Amino acid sequence: MNRESRSGRSDRHMHRLSGFMRTYWTRGEPGRATPRSLIVFMHRMWIAALAFKLLGSSWDVSWHFKWLRDDLAAAHVLNTVGTGIAIGLVLAHSFTGYGTDRRSLRIMQIGTAIFVLAGPIDVINHRVNGLDLTAWSPSHMLLYGGTAVMIAGVIRSWYHCYPTGEKFGRQWRIGMVALWAFMFENTFFPTGQQEYGILEIASWFRGSPYAEPELLSFASGQLGRPVDDIAVESFAMPIGPWVYPVWAIGVCAALLVFARIMVGWRWTATLVVGGYVLYRCLIWPLLSFTIFPPSVVPFWLLAVGVTVDAVFLIRVNPYLRAVAGAVAVTAVGYGAM
């Protein structure tokens, strides 16, 4: 009886899917009039796609400070699920014309294409150059650069296309904050190189390195050295320490300004950074109390978000406020860090 019940539910789901495809899977131009329920559904699926990509990328950077690279690692598979959903959405938008406008779709298409092309380029790069752990390599920059362009298209689509009337007004703002949090995380992502690298070096000096011996031997072999202090530092921190503050304050903080302007909530920047820091707090124990290397939760970013929002409360000439804000965010951010 239970088996028959499950079979009945499955048949009903298939019937609904078939009806959905018959109704909406028709050729159309971008910007086509779309039922509100379908707009909401497609944009929420974008949130789901970016969430899978976020989880996969967070796990991936920790994974690579533990083991040698594996193309079919679980973290890669999780990221691929999100990418698959994103590709499906871009194809649906492109074929049917439903759910978004022409310019937003073009930005999504460009971002998705960059990311998809970066995948095989990254595999070739690792085959040719070996480990290439740094997040700042050209192939890795293409991966999160393409994701950034993709998210920019989704943000623009949500801004222009997601309904704002009745109960949807608050959903529109919450969705915008979430999308800007995804954008912030994606832009801040390469700084994980330093956050993980510092702790990797510390673990080496404690005598219990997070990295497996095979990984350390491989990294040292690329330098033609034994596994020693210099080899571990080259593996864990291959770039200058100045990159972290310059990128985080000079680039990532600027995104918070755009988020504050687009969303309009008084404490938008704080919410965006707070959401990101909260996420890092939630995944930290999953890494720290398992076999994976932990990272540092960047609580100092909260001061940056609050400062950005506080600058917007100053009622002066916009140009003067921009200069004062740049000085304030730099001073407070660097001091807090």
C-alpha positions as CSV (number, residue, x, y, z in Angstrom):
1,M,0.0,0.0,0.0
2,N,2.8,2.4,0.9
3,R,4.5,1.5,-2.4
4,E,1.3,2.3,-4.3
5,S,1.0,5.6,-2.5
6,R,4.5,6.6,-3.4
7,S,3.9,5.5,-7.0
8,G,0.7,7.7,-7.1
9,R,2.6,10.7,-5.8
10,S,5.3,10.2,-8.4
11,D,2.8,10.0,-11.1
12,R,1.2,13.3,-10.0
13,H,4.5,15.0,-9.9
14,M,5.3,13.8,-13.4
15,H,1.9,14.9,-14.6
16,R,2.5,18.4,-13.1
17,L,5.9,18.6,-14.7
18,S,4.5,17.5,-18.1
19,G,1.8,20.2,-17.8
20,F,4.4,22.8,-16.8
21,M,6.6,22.0,-19.9
22,R,3.6,22.0,-22.2
23,T,2.5,25.4,-20.9
24,Y,5.8,27.3,-20.7
25,W,8.4,25.5,-22.9
26,T,7.8,27.6,-26.0
27,R,10.2,29.8,-28.0
28,G,10.1,33.4,-27.1
29,E,12.2,36.6,-26.9
30,P,13.8,37.8,-23.6
31,G,11.5,40.1,-21.7
32,R,8.5,38.2,-22.7
33,A,5.4,38.7,-20.5
34,T,5.8,36.1,-17.7
35,P,3.4,34.9,-15.1
36,R,4.4,36.2,-11.7
37,S,4.6,32.7,-10.2
38,L,7.1,31.7,-12.9
39,I,9.2,34.8,-12.3
40,V,9.4,34.0,-8.6
41,F,10.1,30.4,-9.2
42,M,13.0,31.0,-11.6
43,H,14.6,33.6,-9.5
44,R,14.4,31.4,-6.4
45,M,16.0,28.6,-8.3
46,W,18.9,31.0,-8.9
47,I,19.3,31.4,-5.2
48,A,19.4,27.6,-4.9
49,A,22.0,27.4,-7.7
50,L,24.3,29.9,-6.0
51,A,23.8,28.2,-2.6
52,F,25.2,24.9,-4.0
53,K,28.1,26.8,-5.7
54,L,28.8,28.5,-2.4
55,L,28.9,25.3,-0.4
56,G,31.0,23.6,-3.0
57,S,33.6,26.4,-3.2
58,S,33.9,26.7,0.6
59,W,34.6,23.0,0.9
60,D,36.9,23.0,-2.1
61,V,39.4,25.5,-0.7
62,S,39.7,23.5,2.6
63,W,39.9,20.3,0.6
64,H,43.0,21.5,-1.3
65,F,44.9,22.4,1.8
66,K,44.4,18.7,2.9
67,W,44.9,16.5,-0.2
68,L,46.2,16.5,-3.7
69,R,43.8,17.8,-6.3
70,D,41.0,15.4,-7.5
71,D,38.8,16.4,-10.4
72,L,35.9,14.3,-9.0
73,A,36.3,15.5,-5.4
74,A,33.0,15.8,-3.5
75,A,33.5,19.5,-3.2
76,H,33.8,19.8,-7.0
77,V,30.7,17.7,-7.5
78,L,28.7,19.9,-5.1
79,N,29.8,23.0,-7.0
80,T,28.9,21.3,-10.3
81,V,25.3,20.7,-9.0
82,G,25.0,24.5,-8.6
83,T,26.6,25.1,-11.9
84,G,24.2,22.6,-13.6
85,I,21.2,24.4,-12.2
86,A,22.6,27.7,-13.3
87,I,23.2,26.4,-16.8
88,G,19.7,25.0,-16.9
89,L,18.2,28.3,-15.9
90,V,20.2,30.2,-18.5
91,L,19.1,27.8,-21.2
92,A,15.4,28.2,-20.0
93,H,15.6,32.0,-20.0
94,S,17.4,31.9,-23.4
95,F,14.9,29.6,-25.1
96,T,11.6,30.7,-23.7
97,G,12.3,34.4,-23.0
98,Y,10.6,34.0,-19.7
99,G,11.6,35.4,-16.3
100,T,14.2,38.1,-17.2
101,D,15.0,40.9,-19.6
102,R,17.4,40.9,-22.5
103,R,20.3,42.7,-20.9
104,S,20.2,40.7,-17.7
105,L,20.1,37.5,-19.7
106,R,23.1,38.6,-21.8
107,I,25.2,39.2,-18.6
108,M,24.1,35.8,-17.2
109,Q,25.1,34.1,-20.5
110,I,28.5,35.8,-20.6
111,G,29.2,34.9,-17.0
112,T,28.1,31.3,-17.4
113,A,30.2,30.9,-20.6
114,I,33.3,32.2,-18.8
115,F,32.8,29.8,-15.9
116,V,32.2,26.8,-18.2
117,L,35.2,27.5,-20.4
118,A,37.4,28.1,-17.2
119,G,36.7,24.5,-16.0
120,P,38.7,22.6,-18.7
121,I,41.3,25.4,-18.8
122,D,41.8,24.8,-15.0
123,V,42.1,21.1,-15.5
124,I,44.7,21.6,-18.3
125,N,46.5,24.2,-16.1
126,H,46.8,21.6,-13.3
127,R,48.0,18.9,-15.7
128,V,50.7,21.2,-17.0
129,N,51.7,23.2,-13.9
130,G,51.0,20.7,-11.2
131,L,49.5,21.7,-7.9
132,D,48.9,25.5,-8.5
133,L,47.2,25.9,-5.2
134,T,47.0,29.7,-5.2
135,A,43.5,31.2,-5.7
136,W,45.1,34.0,-7.8
137,S,46.1,31.9,-10.8
138,P,44.6,32.9,-14.1
139,S,42.4,29.8,-14.5
140,H,41.1,30.2,-10.9
141,M,40.4,33.9,-11.5
142,L,38.4,33.0,-14.6
143,L,36.3,30.7,-12.4
144,Y,35.3,33.2,-9.8
145,G,35.4,36.0,-12.3
146,G,32.8,34.2,-14.5
147,T,30.7,33.6,-11.4
148,A,30.8,37.3,-10.5
149,V,29.5,38.2,-13.9
150,M,26.8,35.6,-13.6
151,I,25.7,36.9,-10.2
152,A,25.7,40.5,-11.6
153,G,23.2,39.4,-14.2
154,V,21.0,37.7,-11.6
155,I,21.2,40.8,-9.4
156,R,20.1,43.0,-12.3
157,S,17.3,40.6,-13.2
158,W,16.1,40.5,-9.6
159,Y,16.2,44.3,-9.4
160,H,14.1,44.8,-12.5
161,C,12.0,41.7,-12.8
162,Y,11.1,40.3,-9.4
163,P,7.7,41.5,-8.3
164,T,7.6,44.1,-5.6
165,G,3.8,44.5,-5.0
166,E,1.8,43.2,-2.1
167,K,3.7,40.6,0.0
168,F,6.7,40.6,-2.5
169,G,8.2,43.9,-1.5
170,R,10.0,42.4,1.5
171,Q,11.0,39.3,-0.5
172,W,12.5,41.6,-3.1
173,R,14.8,43.3,-0.5
174,I,15.7,40.1,1.2
175,G,16.5,38.5,-2.1
176,M,18.7,41.4,-3.1
177,V,20.6,41.3,0.2
178,A,21.1,37.5,-0.3
179,L,22.4,38.0,-3.9
180,W,24.8,40.8,-2.8
181,A,26.0,38.4,0.0
182,F,26.7,35.8,-2.7
183,M,28.5,38.5,-4.7
184,F,30.5,39.6,-1.7
185,E,31.5,36.0,-0.8
186,N,32.6,35.2,-4.4
187,T,34.7,38.4,-4.5
188,F,36.2,37.7,-1.1
189,F,36.8,34.1,-1.9
190,P,40.4,34.3,-3.1
191,T,41.5,35.8,0.2
192,G,40.9,32.3,1.7
193,Q,44.4,31.6,0.3
194,Q,45.9,33.7,3.1
195,E,43.4,32.7,5.8
196,Y,44.0,29.0,5.2
197,G,47.7,29.5,4.5
198,I,48.5,31.2,7.8
199,L,46.9,28.3,9.7
200,E,48.6,25.8,7.5
201,I,52.0,27.2,8.3
202,A,51.1,27.4,12.1
203,S,50.1,23.7,12.0
204,W,53.4,22.8,10.4
205,F,55.4,24.5,13.2
206,R,53.2,22.8,15.8
207,G,54.4,19.5,14.3
208,S,50.9,18.4,13.1
209,P,50.4,19.8,9.6
210,Y,46.9,19.8,8.2
211,A,48.2,18.8,4.7
212,E,48.7,15.2,4.1
213,P,52.4,14.0,3.6
214,E,51.6,13.2,-0.1
215,L,50.5,16.8,-0.7
216,L,53.5,18.3,1.1
217,S,55.9,16.0,-0.8
218,F,54.3,16.9,-4.1
219,A,54.5,20.7,-3.4
220,S,58.1,20.4,-2.2
221,G,59.0,18.3,-5.2
222,Q,57.8,21.1,-7.5
223,L,60.4,23.4,-5.9
224,G,63.1,20.7,-6.0
225,R,63.4,20.9,-2.2
226,P,62.9,18.6,0.8
227,V,59.8,19.1,2.9
228,D,61.0,22.0,5.0
229,D,59.9,25.4,6.3
230,I,60.6,27.2,3.0
231,A,58.7,24.6,1.0
232,V,55.7,24.7,3.3
233,E,55.6,28.5,3.2
234,S,55.8,28.5,-0.6
235,F,52.9,26.0,-0.7
236,A,50.7,27.7,1.8
237,M,51.5,31.4,1.2
238,P,52.7,31.9,-2.4
239,I,51.7,35.6,-2.6
240,G,52.5,38.7,-0.6
241,P,50.8,39.5,2.7
242,W,49.7,42.9,1.4
243,V,47.3,41.3,-1.1
244,Y,44.7,40.4,1.6
245,P,44.1,43.9,3.1
246,V,44.3,45.6,-0.3
247,W,41.8,43.3,-2.0
248,A,39.4,43.0,1.0
249,I,39.2,46.8,1.7
250,G,39.9,48.2,-1.8
251,V,37.7,45.9,-3.8
252,C,35.3,43.9,-1.6
253,A,34.3,46.9,0.5
254,A,33.4,48.8,-2.7
255,L,30.7,46.1,-3.4
256,L,29.0,47.1,-0.2
257,V,28.5,50.6,-1.5
258,F,26.7,49.3,-4.6
259,A,24.6,47.0,-2.4
260,R,23.6,49.9,-0.2
261,I,22.6,52.0,-3.1
262,M,20.6,49.3,-4.9
263,V,18.8,47.8,-1.9
264,G,18.2,51.1,-0.1
265,W,17.8,49.7,3.4
266,R,19.7,51.8,6.0
267,W,21.9,48.9,7.2
268,T,22.2,47.0,3.9
269,A,26.0,46.7,4.0
270,T,25.9,45.4,7.5
271,L,23.3,42.8,6.6
272,V,25.3,41.7,3.6
273,V,28.6,41.3,5.6
274,G,26.7,39.9,8.6
275,G,25.1,37.2,6.4
276,Y,28.5,36.2,5.0
277,V,30.2,36.2,8.5
278,L,27.2,34.1,9.9
279,Y,27.7,31.6,7.0
280,R,31.4,31.3,7.8
281,C,30.5,30.8,11.5
282,L,28.1,27.9,10.5
283,I,30.6,26.1,8.3
284,W,33.6,26.7,10.7
285,P,32.7,23.8,13.1
286,L,32.0,21.5,10.1
287,L,35.6,22.0,9.1
288,S,37.3,22.4,12.6
289,F,35.8,19.3,14.1
290,T,36.2,17.0,11.1
291,I,39.3,16.1,9.1
292,F,39.4,19.3,7.1
293,P,41.6,22.3,7.8
294,P,39.8,25.2,9.4
295,S,39.9,28.9,8.4
296,V,39.7,32.2,10.2
297,V,36.2,33.7,10.5
298,P,36.7,37.3,9.4
299,F,34.7,39.0,12.1
300,W,36.6,42.2,11.3
301,L,34.5,42.6,8.2
302,L,31.5,43.6,10.3
303,A,33.2,46.9,11.2
304,V,33.6,47.5,7.5
305,G,29.9,47.0,6.8
306,V,28.8,49.2,9.7
307,T,31.2,51.9,8.6
308,V,29.9,51.9,5.0
309,D,26.3,52.2,6.3
310,A,27.3,54.9,8.7
311,V,28.9,57.0,5.9
312,F,25.6,57.0,4.0
313,L,24.0,58.7,7.1
314,I,26.2,61.7,6.7
315,R,24.3,64.5,5.0
316,V,27.0,66.3,3.0
317,N,28.0,66.8,-0.7
318,P,28.0,63.3,-2.3
319,Y,31.6,63.8,-3.6
320,L,32.8,64.9,-0.2
321,R,31.0,62.0,1.4
322,A,32.7,59.6,-1.0
323,V,36.2,60.9,-0.1
324,A,35.4,60.8,3.6
325,G,33.9,57.4,3.3
326,A,37.0,56.0,1.5
327,V,39.2,57.3,4.3
328,A,36.9,56.0,7.0
329,V,36.4,52.5,5.6
330,T,40.1,52.1,5.0
331,A,41.1,53.3,8.5
332,V,38.4,51.3,10.3
333,G,38.8,48.2,8.1
334,Y,42.5,48.0,8.5
335,G,42.4,48.8,12.2
336,A,39.8,46.2,12.8
337,M,41.7,43.6,10.7
